[in-house]
Amino acid sequence: MKPNLIFAVVAVVLMISCATNPNKNPESQPEPEDNGIQIVYKPYKNTKDLIEYEIPVVRGTSIKHGVQKRFYRNGSLYSTIPYVAGNREGKAFTYYMSAEGVSPVVWKEQPYEKNKLHGICKRYHEDGTLQAEYEFQDGLPGVGLKEYLKSGKEIEQPTLILSKKRVHSGFYITAKLSKQMPNTDYYIGTLVEGKYLPEGLKALQTNNGLGEIVVDANIKTVTITAIYSTRYRNNGLVSKTIRLQ
């Protein structure tokens, strides 16, 4: 083989190797097409050649535009998040860690609109069966978590139990779940469209899973919402309104 031909073959092999293995070059690299998008490779902390993120940005800026990818340390895909002009827009996916050469299984599926969670989010078991469904609207979490065993059987969620007692300064309200759940918090206030939890609601004082609050005697109704954590580490919301007079 002629020397010039050998040199050309080696050069092509090196080019293909660099293009197909993002962990080989942590520096910013433009895409092959001149479409105005540049891919920025960010390595894991204290490493040089172990890539954690592939971030598409508008050339010459830090504005994300395209699908951002994140990787586990073993190189398998961790997540994909679509961006449009700096905002998350579309369905983002998080994956379970997979072995080399094996397609990753989806763990989380989360829809975004204008950089906020909006729509039905889903989680899956490692075998690909549905694990949970829960809803967001404009970034606000909604009531009505549904969870499933690998068999497909739906898991019963707790209900909210409210009680009232007339006291000198008004009404003493207590809140508890029908079954004990870890990390339960209670809030008082109206939900958006009766379903979505807004920011800034007042938290109830809690004692051994029991929420407590005293409200003014002139108040006619009170809405309490509980946020709890499940064994699958999903956050469930349940809400109820009690009439005081």
N, C-alpha and C positions, 0 to 999 in steps of 0.2 A: 504493500500500500504506500502511495506517495506521501511524503512528509506533510504537504499542505492539506491533503485529504484527511490524514490522521488528526491534525490540529483542528479542523472544522468539526469532525465527529465529536471530539472531546469537548469542544465549546458548546455544542448543542446539548450534550448530556448534562453538563454543568448547569446550563440555563433551565432545563426541564426539572432538574433536582431542586433548584432554588425555588422555582415557581410552585411546585407541588408540596413543598414542606414548609409551612409558615414558621416552624420553630427554628429554622435555620437563619432567619434574618429578622431581628427585633426592630429594625429601623423602619421609618415610614417609606412606603413604596407606592408609586402610582400604579393604577390598573393598566393592563396592556392597552386598552382603548383610551383615547384621550376624551373622556366623557366628563371631565371636571371633577371626578371623584378620586380621592386618594385614600389608600388603606394604611392605617396606622397600626403597627404591631406593638403591643405593650407586654413585656415579659413579667413573669412573677417577680416579686420583691427579692432582691439579692441574687438574681440570676441574670444571665445574658442571653441564653438561647432557649429558654423554656417559656413559650408564649402563653399568656393568660387571655388576652383580648386581641381581636381583630376589629378595628373600628373604622368604618367608612366615613370620611368627612369631605366637605366641599373643599376643593384644593385651595390651600392658602389660608384656611380658617379652621376653627375647632367645631364647626357646625356639623353634627352627625346627619348623614343622609344615606340610607341603605340599611342593610341588615348587619347589625353588630353581632359578633360571635364571641363566646367565652368558652374556654377549655379547662377540663380537669388537668391535674398535673401529669396524668398518664397520656394526655393528648386527646382523649375522647371529648366529644362535644358536650358542654355543660348547658349553654343556653343560646337562643337566637332572639334578638329584639329588633323589629323593624322601626326605622326612623324616617321621618319626612321633615326636612328643613328644621332639624333639631328637636322635634317632638316625636315621642313614641306613638306610632300609628299603625294599627293592625294587630295581628295575633303574635304574641310572644310565647316561646316554648322553653321549658326547662326540662333537662333529660337526666335519667339515671346514668351513673357511670357505666361505661361499657368496655369490653375487652377490645384489643386491637383487631380491626377488620370486621367487627360486629356493629350493626346499625343500632344506635342508642334508642331506648324506649322512652317515650314522653312521660314526664312526671307531672308537669303543670302546663296548662294551656290558658293564657290570659289575654283577653282582647283589650286594646287601648284605642281611645279616641282623644285627640288633642292632649296627649301626654297623660291622660287619666284612665284608670281602669273603668271600663264601661261595657256591661254585658254579662253573659254567663261565663264564669271561670270554671275550669274543670281540673281535677287531679286524677291520676291513674295509679293503680298498683303496678308493681314491677312486671307482672305478667300481661300488662296492657289493658286489663279490665278497669272499668270506671270505679274510682274511689270516692269522689265527692263532686258536688256542684254547688256553687254559691254565686250570688249576683252583686254587681257594683253598678252604680249610676253616677257618672261624673266624679268618680273617685270616692264615692260614699258607699260603705258596705251595707248590704240589705239583709233583712231577716229571711229565714227559710233555708238554712243549710240542709243539704241532703248528702248522706254518706252511705256507702255500700261495702259489704264484705266482698271478698274475691268471688264468692258464689253468686253474687248479684243481689243478695238479700239486702234490703234497705235497713239501716240502723236507726232505731228509734231515738229521736232527739228529746231532750228534756223540755218540759213546759215551765212557764213562770207562774209562781203562786204569790199573790199579793194579799195583804191583810191591812186593815185600818183600825185605829183605836182613837177615840176622842180624848184629847188631853186639854189642859188649861190653855195652852198657847195655840192650839189648832188640832191637827190630826197627825198621829204617829203612824207612819207607813213602814211596813216591813216587806222585803222581797226575798224569795229563795227559789231555787230550781227544784223540780220534782225529783231529781237525783243529783247526788253530789258530783260536781265537775271541778277540775283543777283550774286555778287562775281565773276565777269568775269576778267580774266587775259589774256594777250596776250604775245606771245613769237615769236622770229624770229630765223629761222634756219631750216635745213633740217631734216625731219623725217626719222627714220630707216625704210627702205623698203617703204618709202612714206606713212607710216601709224602709226608708234609707236613713241611716244614722248620721246626723250632721255633726260637724266639729263644734267643740265648745260647750257641750252639755255638762251640767253639774253632776259630779260623781257622788254617789251615796257612800256613807261610812259603812264599812263592812266588818263583820265580826264572825269568824268561823263559818264563812259562806253565806251569812245573812246580811242583806243590805238594809240600812235603816236611815230614815229621814223624818223630820217634823216639818209639815207645811202649814201655811196660814189657813185659818178657819174659813176664810172667804173663797178659797179655791174650790171649784165644783168637781173637777176631774183631774186626775194625775196619770201620766204615762210613764211607765218604768221600762227600761230596756236592759237586758242582761247580755254581756259578752263573755263567752266561756271558751275554753280550749278543750279539744277532744283528744282521744288517744292517738288519732292520726295527725295531731298537731294542726288541725283546721280550727278556725275561729267561727263559732256559731253565735248567731244573734237571735234573741227571742224577746218579744215586746208585748206589753199588755196595759190596758187602760182601766183604772178603777174609779168609780164614781164615789165622791165623798158626801154629797148631799143632793 
